[in-house]
Amino acid sequence: MINKDEVLWYPMRVTYSREIKMKESLDKLGIENFIPMKYEIVDNQRQYVPAIKNLIFIHTDYTTLSKLKRENKDFHPLRYYMHNVTEKDVNDKPYTHREVMFIPNREMDNFIRVSLKCADERVEYIKNLHFACKPGAKVLISDGPFAGIKGTVKHVRKNLSVVVALKGIAALVVTQIPKKSLVYLTDDEY
């Protein structure tokens, strides 16, 4: 259940690839937001473009975001990401309902730190989110440019890699990490 006054990161769909326009509108209002970006060759020129089409993360409380969507026509293209939540009723029977998805601040900070290094050839976005979200050993990168990043160890193209995933929304992989730079964590430490 979401605390409607707690400031969290909300992944939002933006219809018709208007994520840059949405970012500009949010920036004017002073609302923190983030669009994962990458370099891509477009018309023989290297351009900085959204890495994941139609996605923006907005850092605010639920009440403010709902009011913004409801009262400002510039924000009508925003759509919440939803997920199923199973809870128990008063008779202890499980039932499922849909809730607005949010990303905890710690996870989002981790993701943003890696995303901002996307120009590094060792960082890339993963399209196969099923692979990215599979269980694996939890690690902390202890040194180098990615020191402090937490993720899951995977082998990508025969390289030891660390995957940083956000609940089936987006994932990044950091490849070619020396094994000595990894500190294995327990679930409690992660």
Secondary structure, DSSP 4 states (H G I P E B T S, - for coil): ---TTSEEEEEEEEGGG-HHHHHHHHHHHT-EEE--EEEEEETTEEEEEESSTTEEEEEEEHHHHHHHHHH-GGGTTEEE-EEEEEEE-TTS-EEEEEEE--B-HHHHHHHHHHHTTTTSTTEEE-S-HHHHTS---EEEE-SSTTTT-EEEEEEETTEEEEEEEETTTEEEEE----GGGEEE--TTT-
